[in-house]
């Protein structure tokens, strides 16, 4: 009976979220208050000012003009981009992001690992373009490969032999 009631309540909440998206903002906290909710799973809302790429294909959603002064950020790791989509589309949009708020480098952050964390799972980003170079090196893309390398052949070496004077010195 309890499971049935819980499922019914969840279904009603999802229905209300679909019909009245503005209600879903009420459950979210503004990004500048996220620091007060460390180690909690929360919904955080704010306008993404820019999407910045970092080292090794990591993307950051910045909610302040100067990210160094901002108390909150969202991190998207390279291996999660295929599941989420093209996060660059979030620039300039007001988003809701649900996840565990962690303290990293004296700032609150949520790691975005799934598209379900965005706007209660209602936001769908387009997939990454085939030519999208995650690490932005410019030499190759996800859809192409490098030409095969030539294998160098090395001669097999025989069993090393000790010099005659070394073996003579050991026998004495």
Buried (B, 14 or more C-beta within 10 A) or exposed (E): EEEEEEEEEEEEBEEEBEEEEEEBEEBBBEBBBBBEBEEEEBBBBBEBBBBBBEEEBBBBBBBBEEBEEBBBBBBBBBEBBEEBBBBBEBBEEEBBBBBEBBEEEEBBBBBBBEBEBBBBEBBEBEEBEEEBBBEEEEEEBBEEEEEEEEEEEEEEEEEEEEEEEEEEEEEE
